[in-house]
Amino acid sequence: MRGEQIDAHYYCTMVSTTLISLVAFIISRPTAAADTTSISKHQIHHTHIFHTQPHVIARTVLSNIQQTAINRGGDESSLIDIDVSSTQLDDNAAVSLVEELLQRLQNEDDSAEEKKVLLKIKLALAMNKITPFGASKLIDILINSMEEEEDEIEKTVTNGTTIVGLEEEGNNVDVEDIDATTQVEEPSILIEELDLSFNDIGGNGIHPPSTELLDSIRRLFERNDGSSLVPHVLVLENCGIGAVLCRSIGRGILTAYESKTKTANRSRRPSVLRLGGNSDIGDAGCVALAASLRMAIDENCNEPVLEELDLSSCDIGDAGAEALALAISSNHGCLLRLDLSNNKISDAGCKALGRAIVDARLCSGITFEEIILDNNSIGDEGASVLAEALGCGASKSISLRSCTIQAQGMAAFGSAIATLVNRKDCDSNHFHVDLSGNKFGLKKIKKKKSSAGRIKDKASSNIKFVGKTLMGAAKRFSSESMGISADSDDDEEVTGGLIDDIDEENDIDDGHKLKSCGAQAFTAEILRAVKPSTTEKGNKQISIGMRQCCLDDAAIDALSASIVGSKAIQLSVDVSMNGFDEDIVDALAHENNEEDLLSSMAEEHMEYMDRLAEEANIGFGFSDDEFDGYDDYNQYDDYDPYDF
């Protein structure tokens, strides 16, 4: 019986290995690149495998490397995407996999007779059983491999303080001048990305903090020689990371910038750092990272300290946001992309970040690539400051989804777009603003009621029926005789508490709607300020996200008018997920040639504005002439329903 169990286990293992190899062979086939350079992309994915031993998965991945090498052919570069996430790899299996992987790739590169091919590697080890000890060993493998490579280069290239190749000609050159006199050979293997997310390695989870890991992280970031095995992208999301590990990263960055040895390839340090989902980082960890960004100044280098910093869902408040703002304003260009979504930042932190981005632009001409502040407690005040950053071209992309922005903040973004159109000093002609999830529209949201709510409504309707019956009897037998006085049935039902208050949504005056609808306030600022000098569209493209914003028909008409009227820009608005038909969504997004529909909706808005003006004894005069954007909209300054 025991022998049958062993045979069954062996059979299942062999079947699993065969299936894994088959899937890997199919996935690892090269795909054509989108650009003109010869780049082959290979995927070796073994994810969510729970019934196979870790060493079997590691062995299967390594066996696929040989087939991938054959498929590379004569390409100029190749990207191998290796994903073994959620496969229960422990420390030993993960370390063995990385060691064997690097060894095989380096041996293959050394044995290549033809020109060397640039090989980029993306390695995902997320959602496994890696501990702080295993993570430290993985990083040490990269560091030790780099140091061995450096020793070989030093032995073969230099002799003491003199370069051998130049010494034969009688020229003594210091090693510090090697960049100015020789061309360093480009590396053939690059670690593009290392993903260790969802492994309990940060020290704030089940496993205690590891001094070895803190030291390894510090050494990884203090590399200052452009070594190719340093991952360009380091992902440590949801790893239990706290402020202590952030301080180690900061020390490594500062050590690198304080070092006297500097090379042109210094960007090979991790320049994209993603730490999202680590709630123990908080303001303390954010301040530590911000301090390193602020003090890592190098006047001879134009590269950012970090290209991207992701601190989403890290329990960061205004203190952390203001610390990052100080770094951005003090060390211009230290950071290009910042994600602080899902935190506890209010208008104060948002305004500090917005002013810092504007300062960097005005002082040194640095343009911030992207700032994401989704799902924070940011209202009109913070949005208005970020709108100023957009208006002066200081940021190419701003995301404020699911915040608390209303009409005043939307008006600020409309004014910023109008200002941006007339600027000639912008580094880019493409800008994006995402304001989705902000309920600045007027469409009422229908909430689904629970079973208890439906029972309550049924009981209420029964009470209303009884009340109406009594009122009918009162009318038949004279209301005065029963001591009941009311002007109408509705008034009596409200007075007696038998029904809810009457919905007054339809009784809101048009002027109030104009002031409270964010989409119409946005449109008003654009049409008032934009002065197209030609009928042709300009070269600036601005896309606005307004998904799930409770937009009604009047808001859609207003947005259509902003698109048609702003002739100097190519404006597009994403209004999907607001309950409108696809043709309307496509029209505002400039898709499927819906220009006629867009124009008709714009005319509806202008006719609506004309009716309001007539009520105020001011005629806009759009009924007889074709809608002409700014010229028609702005000629009557006395009537301003958008004045806040």
Buried (B, 14 or more C-beta within 10 A) or exposed (E): EEEEEEEEEEEEBEEBBEEBBEBBBEBBEBEEBEEEEBBBBBBBBBEEBEEBBBBBBBBBBBBBBEBBBEBBEEBEBBBBBBBBBBBBBBBEBBBBBBBBBBEBBBEBBEEEEEEEBBBBBBBBBBBBBBBBBBBBBBBBBBBEBBBEBEEEEEEEBBEEEBBEEBBEEEEEBEBEEBEEEEEEEEBBBBBBBBBBBBBBBBBBBEBEBBEBBBBBBBBBBBBBBBBBBBBBBBBBBBBBBBBBBBBBBBBBBBBBBEEEEBBEBBBBBBBBBBBBBBBBBBBBBBBBBBBBBBBBEBEEBEBBBBBBBBBBBBBBBBBBBBBBBBBBBBBBBBBBBBBBBBBBBBBBBBBBBBBBBBBBBEEEEBBBBBBBBBBBBBBBBBBBBBBBBBBBBBBBBBBBBBBBBBBBBBBBBBBBBBBBBBEEEBEEEEBBBBBBBBBBBBBEEEEEEEEEEEEEEEEEEEEBEEBBEBBEEBBEEEBEEEEBEBEEBEEBBBEEEBBEEEEEEEEEEBBEBBBBBBBBBBBBBBBBBBBBEEEEBBEBBBBBBBBBBBBBBBBBBBBBBBBBBBBBBBBBBBBBBBEBEEEBBBBBBBEEEBEEBBBBBBBBBBBBBBEBBEEEEBEBEBEEEEBBBBEBBBEBEEBEBBEE
